[in-house]
Amino acid sequence: GDRAAATQITEPVRLDMYTEDEVYLSLLKLHLPHVLRNPKPRAIIYNAGTDVLEGDALGCLSVSDSGVSQRDAIVFQAARQNNIPIIMVTSGGYQRRTASVIANSLLNLWEKGIIAKNVIG
């Protein structure tokens, strides 16, 4: 369960309830480089949850749709810059708009050339 998973977290980042884009993304940018160096992973399984979205009753954060796209771009760019293969899985997110937020984020990654054009389609 969650307790067993928590023992494997090497870079805990605590977020206040209703954390918005600016703080959320700045903490990601601050901690991600360290996580990717100590030690460098052979691959990333990226759990791109959308329970961070504003209005999600379980996540209790206030990240915008755009913030999720920015988050995903930051993570994928870091993986690419460090030559680390990445697999994105989705989880969490209990709102009607969740699927469109994920789709728009993937489209953003594709349009920016962060993911290969032959990956989607």
MDAnalysis code that builds the backbone (N, CA, C; Angstrom):
import MDAnalysis as mda
import numpy as np

u = mda.Universe.empty(363, n_residues=121, atom_resindex=np.repeat(np.arange(121), 3), trajectory=True)
u.add_TopologyAttr("name", ["N", "CA", "C"] * 121)
u.add_TopologyAttr("resid", np.arange(1, 122))
u.add_TopologyAttr("resname", ["GLY", "ASP", "ARG", "ALA", "ALA", "ALA", "THR", "GLN", "ILE", "THR", "GLU", "PRO", "VAL", "ARG", "LEU", "ASP", "MET", "TYR", "THR", "GLU", "ASP", "GLU", "VAL", "TYR", "LEU", "SER", "LEU", "LEU", "LYS", "LEU", "HIS", "LEU", "PRO", "HIS", "VAL", "LEU", "ARG", "ASN", "PRO", "LYS", "PRO", "ARG", "ALA", "ILE", "ILE", "TYR", "ASN", "ALA", "GLY", "THR", "ASP", "VAL", "LEU", "GLU", "GLY", "ASP", "ALA", "LEU", "GLY", "CYS", "LEU", "SER", "VAL", "SER", "ASP", "SER", "GLY", "VAL", "SER", "GLN", "ARG", "ASP", "ALA", "ILE", "VAL", "PHE", "GLN", "ALA", "ALA", "ARG", "GLN", "ASN", "ASN", "ILE", "PRO", "ILE", "ILE", "MET", "VAL", "THR", "SER", "GLY", "GLY", "TYR", "GLN", "ARG", "ARG", "THR", "ALA", "SER", "VAL", "ILE", "ALA", "ASN", "SER", "LEU", "LEU", "ASN", "LEU", "TRP", "GLU", "LYS", "GLY", "ILE", "ILE", "ALA", "LYS", "ASN", "VAL", "ILE", "GLY"])
u.atoms.positions = np.array([
    [0.812, -1.182, 0.000],
    [0.000, 0.000, 0.000],
    [0.860, 1.252, 0.000],
    [0.230, 2.340, 0.387],
    [0.901, 3.631, 0.392],
    [2.078, 3.683, 1.355],
    [1.961, 3.011, 2.492],
    [3.067, 3.036, 3.467],
    [4.302, 2.342, 2.923],
    [4.114, 1.213, 2.267],
    [5.247, 0.498, 1.685],
    [5.886, 1.341, 0.583],
    [5.068, 1.967, -0.235],
    [5.588, 2.819, -1.310],
    [6.352, 4.011, -0.724],
    [5.840, 4.578, 0.349],
    [6.470, 5.750, 0.961],
    [7.893, 5.458, 1.424],
    [8.185, 4.233, 1.792],
    [9.537, 3.898, 2.248],
    [10.551, 3.951, 1.110],
    [10.083, 3.936, -0.140],
    [10.976, 3.950, -1.292],
    [11.223, 5.355, -1.839],
    [10.568, 6.336, -1.286],
    [10.719, 7.720, -1.754],
    [12.019, 8.280, -1.196],
    [12.908, 8.678, -2.101],
    [14.207, 9.193, -1.683],
    [14.269, 10.718, -1.681],
    [13.309, 11.364, -2.305],
    [13.287, 12.834, -2.385],
    [11.872, 13.317, -2.073],
    [11.473, 13.235, -0.797],
    [10.105, 13.643, -0.462],
    [9.907, 15.143, -0.651],
    [8.797, 15.500, -1.250],
    [8.434, 16.901, -1.451],
    [7.020, 17.067, -0.904],
    [6.894, 17.839, 0.130],
    [5.595, 18.065, 0.755],
    [4.925, 19.274, 0.104],
    [3.651, 19.137, -0.196],
    [2.886, 20.226, -0.782],
    [1.763, 20.623, 0.166],
    [1.553, 21.921, 0.297],
    [0.419, 22.404, 1.072],
    [-0.857, 22.163, 0.282],
    [-1.961, 22.051, 0.985],
    [-3.243, 21.917, 0.305],
    [-3.454, 23.133, -0.595],
    [-4.025, 22.886, -1.749],
    [-4.385, 23.912, -2.733],
    [-3.166, 24.607, -3.355],
    [-2.034, 23.910, -3.373],
    [-0.844, 24.430, -4.045],
    [-1.169, 24.683, -5.512],
    [-0.765, 25.853, -6.018],
    [-1.034, 26.250, -7.399],
    [0.200, 26.059, -8.275],
    [0.023, 26.335, -9.566],
    [1.046, 26.082, -10.584],
    [2.435, 26.603, -10.217],
    [2.525, 27.861, -9.840],
    [3.832, 28.483, -9.638],
    [4.674, 27.715, -8.619],
    [4.105, 27.410, -7.475],
    [4.841, 26.688, -6.433],
    [5.075, 25.243, -6.866],
    [4.042, 24.594, -7.397],
    [4.129, 23.194, -7.822],
    [5.243, 22.997, -8.851],
    [5.252, 23.846, -9.871],
    [6.249, 23.700, -10.940],
    [7.644, 24.115, -10.473],
    [7.730, 25.112, -9.604],
    [9.057, 25.510, -9.123],
    [9.669, 24.412, -8.250],
    [8.849, 23.732, -7.453],
    [9.363, 22.621, -6.657],
    [9.796, 21.456, -7.551],
    [9.049, 21.205, -8.603],
    [9.436, 20.160, -9.554],
    [10.790, 20.490, -10.179],
    [10.938, 21.708, -10.643],
    [12.204, 22.124, -11.264],
    [13.367, 22.066, -10.276],
    [13.093, 22.347, -9.019],
    [14.134, 22.319, -7.991],
    [14.591, 20.897, -7.682],
    [13.646, 19.972, -7.552],
    [13.976, 18.622, -7.091],
    [14.289, 17.627, -8.210],
    [13.738, 17.819, -9.383],
    [13.912, 16.836, -10.456],
    [15.379, 16.589, -10.832],
    [16.211, 17.609, -10.990],
    [17.609, 17.335, -11.355],
    [18.320, 16.418, -10.351],
    [18.081, 16.637, -9.078],
    [18.710, 15.801, -8.050],
    [18.237, 14.356, -8.158],
    [16.953, 14.179, -8.367],
    [16.383, 12.832, -8.480],
    [16.990, 12.088, -9.666],
    [17.273, 12.804, -10.738],
    [17.799, 12.161, -11.949],
    [19.309, 11.933, -11.896],
    [19.959, 12.380, -10.828],
    [21.408, 12.187, -10.703],
    [21.801, 11.226, -9.600],
    [20.976, 11.030, -8.626],
    [21.400, 10.339, -7.406],
    [20.569, 9.123, -7.056],
    [20.840, 7.970, -7.532],
    [21.675, 7.667, -8.699],
    [20.866, 7.852, -9.979],
    [21.551, 7.929, -11.096],
    [20.869, 8.094, -12.378],
    [20.064, 6.831, -12.681],
    [18.761, 6.994, -12.920],
    [17.937, 5.809, -13.216],
    [18.206, 5.261, -14.605],
    [17.995, 3.959, -14.769],
    [18.117, 3.345, -16.096],
    [16.882, 3.627, -16.931],
    [15.763, 3.890, -16.269],
    [14.512, 4.228, -16.941],
    [13.618, 4.952, -15.944],
    [12.652, 5.687, -16.469],
    [11.683, 6.389, -15.641],
    [10.306, 5.834, -15.943],
    [9.612, 5.415, -14.900],
    [8.183, 5.122, -15.014],
    [7.499, 6.315, -14.374],
    [6.936, 7.152, -15.214],
    [6.401, 8.442, -14.798],
    [4.905, 8.330, -14.552],
    [4.521, 8.425, -13.289],
    [3.119, 8.366, -12.894],
    [2.541, 9.778, -13.005],
    [1.929, 10.056, -14.143],
    [1.438, 11.400, -14.453],
    [0.005, 11.571, -13.970],
    [-0.175, 11.562, -12.669],
    [-1.506, 11.673, -12.095],
    [-2.127, 13.032, -12.331],
    [-3.437, 13.028, -12.478],
    [-4.153, 14.290, -12.654],
    [-5.001, 14.637, -11.432],
    [-4.769, 13.957, -10.337],
    [-5.463, 14.332, -9.111],
    [-4.901, 15.622, -8.525],
    [-3.877, 16.193, -9.166],
    [-3.335, 17.495, -8.769],
    [-4.201, 18.643, -9.275],
    [-5.123, 18.344, -10.194],
    [-5.926, 19.390, -10.818],
    [-6.822, 20.116, -9.821],
    [-6.949, 21.406, -10.057],
    [-7.871, 22.216, -9.261],
    [-9.266, 21.600, -9.328],
    [-9.876, 21.451, -8.173],
    [-11.223, 20.900, -8.119],
    [-11.281, 19.419, -7.811],
    [-10.137, 18.726, -7.823],
    [-10.141, 17.304, -7.509],
    [-10.263, 17.146, -5.991],
    [-11.332, 16.495, -5.578],
    [-11.634, 16.388, -4.144],
    [-10.639, 15.529, -3.384],
    [-9.979, 14.605, -4.055],
    [-9.025, 13.734, -3.372],
    [-7.615, 14.316, -3.375],
    [-7.234, 14.974, -4.458],
    [-5.891, 15.522, -4.553],
    [-5.678, 16.769, -3.717],
    [-6.722, 17.590, -3.624],
    [-6.693, 18.816, -2.816],
    [-5.566, 19.773, -3.200],
    [-5.173, 19.767, -4.488],
    [-4.232, 20.759, -4.985],
    [-4.981, 21.654, -5.959],
    [-4.318, 22.662, -6.490],
    [-4.974, 23.611, -7.392],
    [-4.135, 23.874, -8.623],
    [-3.664, 22.808, -9.260],
    [-2.868, 22.931, -10.480],
    [-3.827, 23.047, -11.656],
    [-3.527, 23.949, -12.569],
    [-4.376, 24.174, -13.730],
    [-4.106, 23.127, -14.811],
    [-4.972, 23.096, -15.810],
    [-4.760, 22.217, -16.965],
    [-3.407, 22.523, -17.609],
    [-3.114, 23.798, -17.763],
    [-1.834, 24.223, -18.335],
    [-0.666, 23.785, -17.456],
    [-0.849, 23.841, -16.143],
    [0.197, 23.405, -15.220],
    [0.535, 21.938, -15.392],
    [-0.480, 21.104, -15.658],
    [-0.231, 19.676, -15.902],
    [0.583, 19.505, -17.187],
    [0.223, 20.246, -18.240],
    [0.996, 20.171, -19.490],
    [2.433, 20.618, -19.286],
    [2.610, 21.696, -18.513],
    [3.962, 22.171, -18.231],
    [4.746, 21.148, -17.424],
    [4.091, 20.555, -16.443],
    [4.738, 19.518, -15.621],
    [5.229, 18.375, -16.498],
    [4.352, 17.884, -17.361],
    [4.724, 16.762, -18.218],
    [5.877, 17.136, -19.143],
    [5.850, 18.353, -19.674],
    [6.945, 18.797, -20.555],
    [8.264, 18.868, -19.793],
    [8.232, 19.360, -18.569],
    [9.450, 19.449, -17.748],
    [10.030, 18.059, -17.522],
    [9.178, 17.108, -17.160],
    [9.645, 15.747, -16.877],
    [10.182, 15.087, -18.143],
    [9.454, 15.180, -19.243],
    [9.905, 14.549, -20.486],
    [11.179, 15.189, -21.020],
    [11.280, 16.517, -20.930],
    [12.504, 17.184, -21.387],
    [13.698, 16.757, -20.544],
    [13.517, 16.652, -19.255],
    [14.608, 16.227, -18.378],
    [15.043, 14.801, -18.701],
    [14.075, 13.929, -18.945],
    [14.412, 12.551, -19.312],
    [15.205, 12.533, -20.612],
    [14.747, 13.303, -21.575],
    [15.423, 13.347, -22.884],
    [16.842, 13.926, -22.749],
    [16.982, 15.015, -22.017],
    [18.294, 15.649, -21.848],
    [19.292, 14.738, -21.144],
    [18.779, 13.845, -20.311],
    [19.640, 12.922, -19.576],
    [19.709, 11.538, -20.209],
    [19.139, 11.403, -21.408],
    [19.144, 10.124, -22.134],
    [18.586, 8.975, -21.308],
    [17.468, 9.251, -20.645],
    [16.814, 8.234, -19.826],
    [15.488, 7.874, -20.490],
    [15.272, 6.618, -20.829],
    [13.974, 6.216, -21.400],
    [12.852, 6.496, -20.393],
    [11.697, 6.896, -20.915],
    [10.575, 7.232, -20.035],
    [9.300, 6.564, -20.528],
    [8.550, 6.050, -19.571],
    [7.236, 5.466, -19.821],
    [6.261, 6.269, -18.976],
    [5.216, 6.787, -19.610],
    [4.221, 7.583, -18.892],
    [2.982, 6.738, -18.634],
    [2.571, 6.685, -17.366],
    [1.309, 6.050, -17.003],
    [0.450, 7.130, -16.355],
    [-0.838, 6.977, -16.480],
    [-1.731, 7.958, -15.876],
    [-2.470, 7.313, -14.712],
    [-2.808, 8.150, -13.756],
    [-3.553, 7.661, -12.597],
    [-4.175, 8.853, -11.910],
    [-5.038, 8.581, -10.982],
    [-5.661, 9.663, -10.255],
    [-6.447, 10.565, -11.184],
    [-7.062, 11.528, -10.626],
    [-7.858, 12.443, -11.432],
    [-9.278, 11.924, -11.547],
    [-10.177, 12.593, -10.904],
    [-11.535, 12.080, -10.814],
    [-12.538, 13.130, -11.257],
    [-12.185, 13.803, -12.349],
    [-13.064, 14.822, -12.898],
    [-13.370, 14.491, -14.355],
    [-14.429, 15.034, -14.848],
    [-14.824, 14.768, -16.237],
    [-13.766, 15.247, -17.234],
    [-13.046, 16.279, -16.896],
    [-12.081, 16.845, -17.850],
    [-10.735, 16.137, -17.865],
    [-10.528, 15.167, -16.987],
    [-9.222, 14.517, -16.862],
    [-8.696, 13.980, -18.196],
    [-9.524, 13.278, -18.938],
    [-9.070, 12.688, -20.209],
    [-8.617, 13.759, -21.190],
    [-9.334, 14.871, -21.252],
    [-8.935, 15.923, -22.188],
    [-7.655, 16.617, -21.730],
    [-7.444, 16.726, -20.428],
    [-6.201, 17.320, -19.920],
    [-5.017, 16.449, -20.316],
    [-5.158, 15.146, -20.164],
    [-4.091, 14.213, -20.547],
    [-3.845, 14.275, -22.055],
    [-4.921, 14.264, -22.831],
    [-4.786, 14.319, -24.294],
    [-4.102, 15.612, -24.725],
    [-4.487, 16.728, -24.136],
    [-3.862, 18.006, -24.486],
    [-2.398, 18.047, -24.084],
    [-2.062, 17.431, -22.975],
    [-0.670, 17.383, -22.558],
    [0.171, 16.561, -23.539],
    [-0.363, 15.411, -23.949],
    [0.348, 14.589, -24.941],
    [0.500, 15.328, -26.263],
    [-0.549, 16.021, -26.674],
    [-0.479, 16.797, -27.908],
    [0.581, 17.887, -27.792],
    [0.665, 18.536, -26.641],
    [1.679, 19.555, -26.394],
    [3.087, 18.961, -26.516],
    [3.299, 17.781, -25.931],
    [4.608, 17.118, -26.026],
    [4.952, 16.808, -27.472],
    [3.967, 16.388, -28.219],
    [4.163, 16.035, -29.629],
    [4.452, 17.284, -30.456],
    [3.658, 18.344, -30.236],
    [3.851, 19.582, -31.002],
    [5.208, 20.216, -30.730],
    [5.717, 20.084, -29.515],
    [7.027, 20.643, -29.168],
    [8.174, 19.733, -29.607],
    [7.839, 18.556, -30.151],
    [8.875, 17.627, -30.577],
    [9.553, 16.907, -29.430],
    [8.928, 16.934, -28.258],
    [9.511, 16.275, -27.091],
    [9.319, 14.762, -27.179],
    [8.201, 14.348, -27.759],
    [7.999, 12.935, -28.058],
    [7.948, 12.782, -29.575],
    [8.385, 11.640, -30.036],
    [8.475, 11.385, -31.475],
    [7.095, 11.380, -32.097],
    [7.013, 11.902, -33.287],
    [5.738, 11.982, -33.982],
    [5.191, 10.609, -34.310],
    [6.043, 9.608, -34.432],
    [5.548, 8.272, -34.749],
    [5.050, 7.519, -33.518],
    [5.126, 8.138, -32.334],
    [4.665, 7.489, -31.113],
    [3.137, 7.553, -31.037],
    [2.565, 8.666, -31.496],
    [1.114, 8.834, -31.452],
    [0.550, 8.540, -32.837],
    [-0.461, 7.704, -32.865],
    [-1.123, 7.491, -34.152],
    [-1.144, 6.073, -34.606],
])
